[in-house]
Amino acid sequence: MRSLCLALLLSLCFSSALFAQNPYAIKGIVADTTSSSRLHNATISILNAKDSTLYKFTRAAANGTFSILPMKKGNFILLLTYPNYVDYVAPFTLDSVNSSIDFKVIGMNSKATLLNEIIVKGKVAAIKIKGDTTEFNAASYTIQPNDKVEDLLKKMPGIQVDKDGKITAQGKAVPKVLVDGEEFFGDDPTLVTKNLRADMVDKVQLYEKKSDQATFTGVDDGQKTQTINIKLKEDKKNGYFGKIDAGVGNSGFYQGQAMFNKFKAKQKFSIYGTTSNTNKTGLGWDDSDRFGGGGGGDMEFLDGGMMISYGGGDDMDSWGGQYDGEGIPRANNGGAHYDTKWNKDKESINLNYKIGSLSVKANKNTINQNTLPGGIINSNRDQFTDNYMFRQKVDATYQIKLDTTSNLKIMIDGTLKNNETANNYSSIGTRGDNSLITKSARDLSNNGDEQIFNISAFYTKKLKKTGRNYSIRVAQMVNEKDNEGYLKAKNEYFNTTGQLDSIENIDQFKINKLKTNSFNSNITYNEPLGKKLSLSLNYGFGLNNSNADKRSYNASVPGKYDILDSEFSNDFEATQITNQGGAVFNYRTNKTTLNWGTKINAVSFDQSEAYTNTRYKRSFLNWIPQATYQYRFSQQKSLRFNYYGYTSQPSVEQLQPVRVNNDPLNIPLGNPDLKPSYNSSFNISYNSYKVLTNQSIYISGSYGFVNNQIDQQYHYR
């Protein structure tokens, strides 16, 4: 008996010694990837890597945890199985270096989720959501022979294309359409959607294109553009193709266009021409550019600075913006595009040239009723316009990958523009009892030239530590406008009894010259503060110099304008210096992205006027806080919220308006005591897509308010 007990004791001691000398073990937790719930009784199997034979197995506890010990050293395969879930397989090795492995939380995907998110067997999903990108598979949509990209887009859920070719996706306008990720004729999306064939398209990607800065750093700066990227089929990237179509209708309407494309591997060459009088201009320029020269003599500073409307309303190079009166534009346009990559895709260039003319004759009638302290004021105004604009624009983008850690992007563009405008106005103002207040007839004519030049460079550099990087951006802009024209007006004023009180006649020749030179720079540095948290620091410097010389001349004898009207003339020089610094924190996990921070913008403004020998100086601070939160429930479902705040300074015109006489019935009055207003903007969006049922949901909303809002009021004579 004593011998038996001794033998058992020795055996137990020997077993304990063996166990103590064998430290190999594994452990972990089994959970659902989507809901993070623990998977009770999941089967954990250990297979020999050499022949896949079973070595050991166990089941997960109620809290999803498991552990297997003792283990021997060697190469193994971890196999996790659970009903209605996809098997999880992972190889691992136990040796003297890695004697114990903690797999931590192992996420398992349900088969339903996998089908919903990736592929239905035997059928390619019509829509996939990859991060912030919604990708449509073109093969899933039925198209007809000769359909264009525009026709394909109309079939895709969440995308609308109106009769003019303007695209709206998920409730937002789409101003940019790329081809294989590259600009195609720059700012004209209709040249892609109305000319490329639908059968050339492999995928259509929809996303909010971030700025170069945000794309590089991963920190949202609030600058986003709703963008569509057309990915072509590989076999359609080589060869020649084009189209010619023309049509005529009754009442003298016509429309024609032609386009030729040559695609060869990484090279794309295209030319086009359009002509029409059916309101289809074929150019994606801004609406103000469609109908004229835009802001005339305005001088606008960026980065929260002052905006000076030197020309006021009688800078007559404006065509009156969007025209909703009767009148059809006549448009003739053409252009060429070329882009290519070389040096193992390390270098690329994108070139565009456009030339075009636009003319319109139109009539417009406007009826208004305003309630003022003195009573109800009615106005009825007729306007006839006859305008012509000619423009040429060239732009180039060159990108080079200097090495594995640094890139350089250079952008250049130049524009030459000429416009001729003639506007005739007639208006009547009456009181609520229909008694006359004013009668006015005005003729405005103008001929103007404009030259615009922009150049910018963007350099990025990644440092040794992951997530540590910096970028530098510099930009220069020069804009010159030279306009001259005539103002002829007759204004009649009536007293309270409706009797004629006075008559004002104006006959003036006006010269407006504007030159703006703007330099802006920004440097951003990013530092990782951990695996999930990083900090972005930035500093920007801006210098703006502008000169606006506006002269009004009265006639000494009919047709000879040689008497300077100093009351309605001015010669402004302005300098604005901007210093901006900011810090933004960025927190990111698999499901959550959060960034928050603020920028501080210090502006020093100095303006002088030669005729009155006055000087106006102003310094102020702008606070620009921002915050963005995004949570991904799954690959196809996410919720996004963002906030953006900024300060708006009163313009010089609001503080101290420039005297203008183009419309003496409406006289702006300044308020030197105006304080800055503060704008707050909140946006929220939710998107979800189910592949199996082809159901998509996109909901978005926005709310904004202004503290200490600056209102514009007019004194009606």
Secondary structure, DSSP 4 states (H G I P E B T S, - for coil): -HHHHHHHHHHHHHHHHHHHT---EEEEEEEETTT--B-TT-EEEEEETTT--EEEEEE--TTSEEEE-S--SEEEEEEEE-TTB--EEEEEEESSSS-EEEEEEEEE-BHHHHHHHT-BTTB--SEEEETTEEEEEGGGS---TT-BHHHHHHTSTTEEE-TT--EEETTEE--EEEETTEESSTT-THHHHTTSBGGGEEEEEEEEEEPHHHHHH----S-EEEEEEEEEPGGGSEEEEEEEEEEE-GGG-EEEEEEEEEEETTEEEEEEEEEESSS-------HHHHSS--STT-EE--TT--EE-SSGGG-TT---SS--SB---EEEEEEEEEEEEETTTTEEEEEEEEEEEEEEEEEEEEEEEEEETTEEEEEEEEEEEEEEEEEEEEEEEEEEE-SSSEEEEEEEEEEEEEEEEEEEEEEEEEETT--EEEEEEEEEEEEEEEEEEEEEEEEEEE-SSTT-EEEEEEEEEEEEEEEEEEEEEEEEEE-TTS-EEEEEEEEEEEEEEEEEEEEEEEEEEEEE-SSSEEEEEEEEEEEEEEEEEEEEEEEEETTEEEEE-GGG-EEEEEEEEEEEEEEEEEEE-SSEEEEEEEEEEEEEEEEEETTTTEEEEEEEEEEEEEEEEEEEEETTEEEEEEEEEEEEPPPHHHHSPPP--S-TTEEE---TT---EEEEEEEEEEEEEETTTTEEEEEEEEEEEEETPPPP-EEE-
